[in-house]
């Protein structure tokens, strides 16, 4: 069966994996760290020219649910600010603005109530992103971590 109309996304925070996956046919790079583990991801994805999903997360998978990483003064403003900073770093690093897709990171460095708040206030979150390409980028809300339920 022909699958030419199917988009394939690779979830990785390693530039070499992104390069290999796109070389093998992947269409989108989804980075749960938004370049936080390796900023050379920006250069790699910029050269690939593929869409790049940048997800908000604090810490790493082992620490992201700690009290420290889930502490927010203003959840919407802080997620928007941190995500906007990553978007700006990505464009400075070589990714074209039209290739960026933001993701608020449901289930990543958020408590159950914070996840629900983001889901209910997604339009506010979008408006709180930096004016320009960060605010205008498509937003993917992927509740892939079932533990947030």
C-alpha positions as CSV (number, residue, x, y, z in Angstrom):
1,X,0.0,0.0,0.0
2,X,1.3,3.5,-0.9
3,X,1.8,5.7,2.1
4,X,3.1,8.8,0.4
5,X,0.4,10.9,2.0
6,X,1.4,10.0,5.5
7,X,3.6,12.3,7.5
8,X,6.2,10.7,9.7
9,X,7.5,12.4,12.8
10,X,10.7,11.4,14.7
11,X,10.8,12.1,18.4
12,X,14.4,12.9,19.3
13,X,16.6,15.4,21.0
14,X,19.7,14.2,19.2
15,X,20.8,16.0,16.0
16,X,22.3,13.0,14.4
17,X,19.1,10.9,15.0
18,X,17.1,13.8,13.4
19,X,19.4,13.8,10.4
20,X,19.3,10.1,9.9
21,X,15.5,9.9,10.4
22,X,14.8,12.7,7.9
23,X,17.3,11.1,5.5
24,X,15.3,7.9,5.8
25,X,12.0,9.7,5.1
26,X,10.8,11.3,8.3
27,X,9.0,14.6,7.6
28,X,8.9,16.3,11.0
29,X,11.4,16.5,14.0
30,X,9.7,16.6,17.4
31,X,12.0,17.6,20.2
32,X,10.7,17.3,23.7
33,X,13.6,19.6,24.9
34,X,13.1,22.3,22.3
35,X,16.9,22.2,21.8
36,X,17.5,22.2,25.6
37,X,19.7,19.1,25.6
38,X,21.7,20.0,22.5
39,X,21.5,23.4,20.9
40,X,23.2,22.0,17.8
41,X,19.8,20.6,17.1
42,X,18.9,24.0,15.8
43,X,21.6,24.0,13.2
44,X,20.8,20.4,12.2
45,X,17.1,21.0,11.7
46,X,17.7,24.3,10.0
47,X,19.8,22.6,7.4
48,X,17.2,19.8,7.0
49,X,14.5,22.4,6.4
50,X,11.8,20.2,8.1
51,X,9.1,21.3,10.4
52,X,10.3,21.3,14.0
53,X,8.1,20.8,17.0
54,X,9.4,22.6,20.0
55,X,7.9,21.4,23.3
56,X,8.0,23.1,26.6
57,X,9.6,21.1,29.4
58,X,11.7,22.0,32.4
59,X,14.5,19.6,33.5
60,X,14.8,16.2,32.0
61,X,12.5,13.1,32.1
62,X,13.9,12.1,35.5
63,X,13.5,15.6,37.1
64,X,10.6,17.2,35.2
65,X,7.9,16.2,37.7
66,X,9.8,17.4,40.7
67,X,8.3,20.1,42.9
68,X,11.0,22.5,41.8
69,X,10.3,21.9,38.0
70,X,6.5,22.2,38.4
71,X,6.6,25.4,40.5
72,X,5.2,28.3,38.5
73,X,4.2,31.8,39.7
74,X,2.0,32.3,36.6
75,X,1.7,29.1,34.6
76,X,0.6,30.6,31.3
77,X,3.0,33.5,31.3
78,X,6.0,31.4,32.4
79,X,5.3,28.6,29.8
80,X,4.8,31.2,27.1
81,X,8.0,33.1,28.1
82,X,10.2,30.0,28.3
83,X,8.8,28.6,25.0
84,X,9.2,32.0,23.3
85,X,12.8,32.1,24.4
86,X,13.4,28.7,22.8
87,X,11.7,29.8,19.6
88,X,14.0,32.8,19.3
89,X,17.0,30.7,20.0
90,X,16.0,28.3,17.3
91,X,15.6,31.0,14.7
92,X,19.0,32.5,15.7
93,X,20.3,28.9,15.4
94,X,19.2,28.5,11.8
95,X,15.6,27.3,11.8
96,X,13.3,29.2,9.6
97,X,10.3,30.7,11.5
98,X,7.8,29.0,9.2
99,X,9.2,25.6,10.2
100,X,8.5,26.0,13.9
101,X,5.5,24.4,15.7
102,X,5.1,25.1,19.4
103,X,3.9,22.6,22.0
104,X,3.0,23.6,25.6
105,X,4.2,20.2,26.9
106,X,1.1,18.6,28.4
107,X,2.4,16.1,31.0
108,X,6.0,17.5,31.0
109,X,7.0,19.5,34.1
110,X,3.3,20.2,34.9
111,X,1.0,18.9,37.6
112,X,-2.4,17.4,36.8
113,X,-4.1,20.7,37.6
114,X,-1.5,22.6,35.5
115,X,-2.1,20.4,32.5
116,X,-5.9,21.0,32.8
117,X,-5.3,24.7,33.1
118,X,-3.2,24.8,30.0
119,X,-5.8,22.8,28.1
120,X,-8.5,25.2,29.2
121,X,-6.4,28.3,28.5
122,X,-4.6,27.4,25.3
123,X,-5.8,30.6,23.5
124,X,-4.4,32.7,26.3
125,X,-1.2,30.8,26.1
126,X,-0.9,31.5,22.4
127,X,-1.6,35.2,23.0
128,X,1.1,35.3,25.7
129,X,3.8,34.0,23.3
130,X,6.2,36.7,22.0
131,X,4.7,38.8,19.2
132,X,5.7,37.7,15.7
133,X,6.7,34.2,14.7
134,X,6.4,32.6,18.2
135,X,2.8,33.7,18.5
136,X,1.9,33.0,14.9
137,X,3.5,29.5,14.8
138,X,1.2,26.5,14.7
139,X,0.6,25.0,18.1
140,X,0.5,21.3,18.7
141,X,-1.2,20.2,21.9
142,X,-0.3,16.6,22.3
143,X,-1.4,15.0,25.5
144,X,0.8,12.0,24.9
145,X,1.8,11.3,28.5
146,X,-1.3,9.4,29.8
147,X,-0.2,10.0,33.4
148,X,-1.5,13.6,33.2
149,X,-5.1,12.2,33.2
